[in-house]
Amino acid sequence: MAHALIVDDDIDVLELLQEVARMEGFTVARAQSLREARIELGRQHPDVLLTDLRLPDGQGIELVSELEDPESTEVIVITGHATVDSAVAALRAGASDYLVKPAEVERVQAVLRRAKKTSALQHEIGSLREELRKLGRFGRILGSSQRMQVLYDQLSRVAPTSATVLLIGESGTGKELAAHTVHELSRRRDAPFLPLNCGAVAPQLIETELFGHERGSFTGADRQHKGFFERANGGSVFLDEVTEMPMELQVKLLRVLETGTFTRVGGTVQVATDVRIIAATNRDPEKAVIEGKLREDLYHRLNVFPIQLPPLRERGVDMEQLALFFLEEQNLAEGTRKSFSRDALVRLYQHHWPGNVRELRNYVQRAYIMADDVVAGEIAVTATEAKPDDATTITIHVGTPLAEVERRVTLATLAYCGQVKRKAAQILGVSLKTLYNRLEAYNGKEALAGEDEAFEALQNESARDGTQDTDPATQPR
């Protein structure tokens, strides 16, 4: 039987929550202070922790750091002192939801029902993750690179919870696929998943799409219309390009997130809903806040569990795996057996892919149409230039000689360190002498002539410290 720990110094609230939890099939432990709560944590690990934010001897959120297995406990903060700062602090500390007193009994019931399924679902996802990784995919997402393994870990951890997810990534990186995966691996998978692109719908229509409208609320409203939050009750709503949502609607969205209720356009009745929000943006959300595109309080409410989707150019061998997958899709659809030449696959790595996976899919489709039996290397990708190197990134094409790779990495690291050679040597993992030898080879002895005295002093300092150059690259042969 699932177990709940309820912590509140208000005896009336404590008894109400205890009654609701028992009705939902939980065993219940209760406490009125941090001290009592810690004693109860030592006795039994809870599946769900409902705690008041302010307690006589401290902050209830402190209990999160004392959970034996935080990932298996649903943490809900309940408070009568709601502020943006306190909400942000609670969510960042590990709470999955934040309810304001007096809490809606229906919302508490929904939270408790979901928490009962957490343990079994996490075990199921763990087994699924290992099995799918062997096949180079996870849910609806394809790829086996290290960057994607990190993404899979994040998705598998957040999916079983009720936490709001914010997906951040360039256009074409697969944000909607990631949102689908979160939903399908969650306790809400049997309920609807409804996506809405906030940038593709006219601003005046977004409100009625999300919240619905009453009959006669505006010209043409000849019947009542249920919006996404009503139709997706128990499921998930995916808000793509959320930074394009009008500011006045962002206020209403924030209210839904905080209270679990909304009002249809033209209506007066509060409608309760239990919906998980998965939001996405191709902008830097913090920059969008500064530019006035996204409300700061809404950003913090959405940013409970941010996930960065890597661009295709940083996914290595996934590029080839995806291209082969898309080509096989074409073969199955058309009843053919076309294939890539080795040269065509090598050429994939030489393109920057600013449109990411979406652009790669379009390229494969064009290449398939143009090819007879073999997609050859001369099929051109979209002519776009790679982004110039910045202070922390350099672009190296497949086939670049290793000596040139070493030269570019060394010089870029030196520039990053502000030409401080000792620091650059430490970052590169080589001795200072090795770095000087490399720079001498790159620039000629004349370029380093003015530094001989400084180098000799450093060598003498190393000798006094008893250190030696153990880098094999500098040892006599």
N, C-alpha and C positions, 0 to 999 in steps of 0.2 A: 504494500500500500504506500502511495506517495506521502511524503511528509512535508509539512509547512511550518515555518517558524515566523510568528507574527510579533513584531516589536513596536509598541506604542505606549506612551505614558498616559494616554486618555483611555480610561477603562471602558467607556461606552464604545469607542471605536474598536478597541481590542476585542470586546465580546461580539460585536457585529461581524468583524472579519473572521473570527473563530467560527461563528455559526455558519457563515457562507462557505468557509473551507471544509468544514465537516460535511455539509450538504453535498459538496463536490467529491467526497470520498477520501479526503486527506486525514491523516492523523495530524494533530496540532500541538505545537509547543508555543508558549507565549511568554513574553518578557516585557517589562516596563522600563528597562534601562539597559545601557551597554553591558554593564556587569552581569545582569541576569541573562542577557542574550549570549554572552560568551560562555556562560555555564551550559546553556542549552546546546550551543554548537559543539561543545565537547562531548555531549551525550549522544547526539545524533545529527548526521549531516542532512540538511534540508534540500528537498527538490525545488522549493520555492521559498524565498525570503521576502516578506513584506515588512518594510521598516519605515517608521516615521523618520523624517530628516533631522528634526531637532529632538534630542532626548535630554533628560536632566543632567547626564554626565558626559555629553558629547554629541557627535554627529552620527546618525545611524549608518551613513554610507561607509564609515570606518570598518564596519563588519565585513565588507566585501573582501578586503585584504586578508581577513582572518579565516576565510572559507578554505576548507581542505582541498576542494576541487571546484574552483570558481566556475569552470565551464559547464558543469553539470547542474548548476543552481540558477534558477531564474530570479533575478533581483528586481524588485519593484519598490520604488521610493514613493511614499505617500506623505503629503505635507499640507498644512494649512497656510504656509508662508511661501507662496510661489513667487519666484523671481527668475528672470532669464539666467542670471549668474548661478543661482542654486541649481537650476535645471541642467545647465551645461556642466557644472561640477559633478553632479550625480551621474550623468550619462558618461562622462569621461572616466569616472572612477569605476565603471563597470555595471551600472544599472541598465536594464534593458527597457525599462519604461518608467514614467514619471506621472503620478496621478495627484490631482489636487483635491483636497477635502472640501466638501463632503464627496467622497468617491462614489461613482456610479456603481451600484451593486452588479449590474450586467457586465460592466467592464472587468470587475474583479473576478466574476465567474469565468469570463472568457480567458483571462490570464491563467487562472488555476487549471482550467481544462487543458490548455496548451501545455502547461508545465508538466502534467502527468505523462505526456508522450515524449518528453525530451530525451530521456535516457535511452529508450529503445531506438529512437530515430538516430541519435548520435552513433550508436553501435552499428546500425545499418549503413550509415553514410561512410563510417570508417572502413568497413569491408568493401563497399562499393568503390571508394576512392582507390584502394590498392589494386582492385581488379581492373578498373578502367585505366589506371595509369599504365598498366602493362600494354594496353591497346593504344596509348597515346591520346586519350580523350577523357573528358570529365563532363558528365551530363550532355549538354548540347555543344560543348566547346571542344575543339580539336587542337592538339599541340602537345609536345612532350619536352619542350625546352625547359631550362631551369626557371626562367621567368614565369612560365605557365605553371610549373609545379608550385611556386609561391602563391600564385593566384588560386590554384585549386585548394591549397591549405586554408586560405582566407575564406573561400566560399563554403568549404565544408564546416568550418567553425561557426560561421554566422547563420547558415541556412536553418539549423534546427531551432534557433532562438526567435524571438519576436522583434529583435532590434531593427531599427530603420537602417537601410543601406544606401550609401551614396557612391555611385560608380562614376569614376573620373577617367576620361581618356579621349584621344583624338577620334574624329569621325571615322567610322569603319573598323574600329577595333573590336567590336562585338559586345557592346554594352547591353543590348537587348537580349542577346543569347545568355549573357551572364545573369541578367535579371530572371529570365526563364528558369535557369538552372537553380538559382536561389529558391524560387517558388516551388519547383518540382522536388527539391530535396527538403522541403519544409513540412511542418505539420498541416499546412494549408493546401497541400497539393491537390486535394480532391475538390477544392473550391475554385472559383474563377480567378484567372490572371488577366487583367485588363490593362493594355498599354495605351498611353496617350502621349503623342509628340506635341509638347507645348509650343514648339516653334512652327508647327505645320497647321495648327488650327487657329482660325481667326479669334482675336482676343475676346470679342463679344460672345463667342460660342463656347469658350473654355469653361466658363462658370456653369452653364447649363449641362455641359458634358460631364463635369465632375459632380455637381450637386443635384442635377435634375431641375424640373420646374413644375409649377402647378398649372392647371388649365386656366387660360385667360390671363396669365401673368404678363404676356406681351402679344403683339400682333402675330397671329399664326399659331399660337399655342392653343390648339383646339382639344388637347387632352393632357393628362398628367404624364410627365416623363421622368423615369427614374435614372439618376446619374450613376457614374462609376462607383461612387462610394456606397451607394445602396445596392447596386447589382453585384458588386464584388464582396459583399459582406461575408466575413469568414475567410476571404482570400487575399489577393495582393493587387495593388495598383502600381503600375510602372509609369512614372512621370519622366519621360525623356526630355532632354534640353530644358530642365526646370528653371534655368536662369532666364528663359524667354517668357516666363509666366508674368502677366501684368502684376504690378506691385499691390494693387487693391485685392487681387485674388490670393496673393501670398499671405496676406493677413488672415483670410478665411481658411486657407490650408493649415496655417499654424494653429488655428483654433481647433480644427478637426484632430490634429496630432495631439493636442493637449487635453481635449475633453472627450474625444470619440463621438462627438455629435455635430450635426450640421443642419441647415435649413434650406429647403428647396427654394429656388428663385420664385418670388411671388408668394411664398408661404410663410407661416408663423410657427408651425409645429417643429420642435426639435426632434430630429431623427437620429437614433443611436446607430453606430456602425462599428464593426470590428474588422479593420482593414490594415494590412501591413503596407507601408510605403517603401518602394524601391525607387530612388531618384537617380538621374544621370545627367551629366553635362560634359561638353567638350571644351568648356572654358576652365580656367583656373578659378575655383569658387571663391577663394579669398580675394582675388583681383575683382571678381564680379561684385563682391560686397563693397569694395572700395569705390567702384565705378557706379554704384547705385543700381545695379541690375538684380541684386539678391539681398533681401533683408537679412541683417546680421542674426537676429533671433531665429529666423527660419533656417538659416545656414547651420547654426549650432544644433538645431533640432533634427535636421536631416543628417548631419555629420556624425551620427552615433558610431557608425562603422564604415569609414571611407575605404574604398578599394580602388587602386590605380591599375588600369588595364594597359599592358605594355603595347607600344606600337609594333607593327610587323617587322620593321627593320632591326628591332632588338631581340627578335625571337629565334634567330639562327636557323637551325635545321627545320623548324616549323614551316618555313617558307616553302620548302620542297614538299613536305608532307601535305600541306594544304593544296598546293598546285596539283599533286597527284590525285588527291581526293576530288577536287573540282573537275578534273579531266575524267575521272571514273564516273562522276555524275552525268557528264555529257554522253559518255559511251553507253551507259545504261539507258538513258532517255532516248538515244537515237539508234541503239542496237549496233554500235560499231566497236572497234578495238584499237583505237588510235593510242599512240604513246609519245612521250617526250624523248627527244634525243638528249644525250648527256650534255651537250653544249647548251641546249636550251635551258636545262636545269641550272647549269653554272651561271648563265646570264641572269637568272632570277636574283641572285645575290648581289648583282652589280647595280640594281635599281633601288631607289630610295623609298618607293611605295608611300607617297604622302596620303593616298586614299586607303592605305592599310589593307585589311583582308577583303574589303569590298572591291577595291581596285584590282587586287590579285584575281578575284573571281571573274571580273569583267575581262581581264587580260586573257585568262585561260579560255573563256568562251570565244573571244575573238580568234585566238590562236587555233582553237579546235576547228572553227569554221574555215580558216585559211589553209589548214593542213590536209594532205591526202591521207597518208597512213601514219606519218611521223611528224610531230611538231618539232621543227628544226630551230636552231639557234638564231637564224636570221629574222624570225618573227619578233618585231620590235615591241618593247614595252613603251608605255607612255613617256614621251620625251620631257622629263622633268629633272631639274638639277637637284642634287643632294644639298641639304642644308650645310652651310659653312661650319667648320669646326668652331666650337666655343671654348671657354676657359677650362671646361671639365670634360669635353668630349671630342674625340677625333674620329674621322671616318676612314676606314681602311677596307679597300676592295679585296674580294677573293683573288688569290694569285699574286698578291704583293709579296716581293722577296722578304725573307725574314730579317735581313740586314736593314732594309728600309723600314720595316715595322719597328725594329729596335730603335732606329734613329729618331723616328717621329714620336714614339712614346717617350723617349728620353728627353728630347727637346721640349715637348709639350709639358712634361712634368716639371722641368726646370722653370718654364715660364709660369706655371701654376704656383710654384713656390717663390715667385718673385726673384728668381735668379739666385736664391740661397742654396748653394750646392750641397751643404751638409744635410739640409732638410730633404732635398730632392733625392739624395743617395739613400736616405732612410726609407723614403716612400717606395723607391725602386727596389729596395732590398739588396743593394750592392755597396761595396766600400767606397769611400771618398776617392781613393786612388783609382778605382775602376771607372768612376764617373769622369775624372779628369782625363783618363786615357781615351775614353769614348769621345769626349768633347774635342780632344786634340786630333783624333782621327776625323771627326766631322768638319772641324773648322780650320785645321792646320795649326802648326806650332806657333805661327805668328799671332794668331788670335788669342792665345793664352799666355803670351810672353809676359804681359804685365801682371800676371797672377802667380808667377813662379815663387816670388817671395812669400806670398800668403799661403801657397800650397806647402812650401817647405816648413813654414811655422806650424801648420796643422799636422804635418807628418811628425815633427818633433814633439808636439803635444801628445799625439797618439803614443809615441815611443815612451814618453815620461809616464803615461797612464798604464803602460804595460800591455797595450792593445796591439794586435797585429792584423794585417790584412789577410784574411782567410778565404777571400773570394778566389775560386779556382781560375777565374778568367784572367787574373793578374799574376799567377804563379809561373815561374820558369818551366819550360817544357824540356 
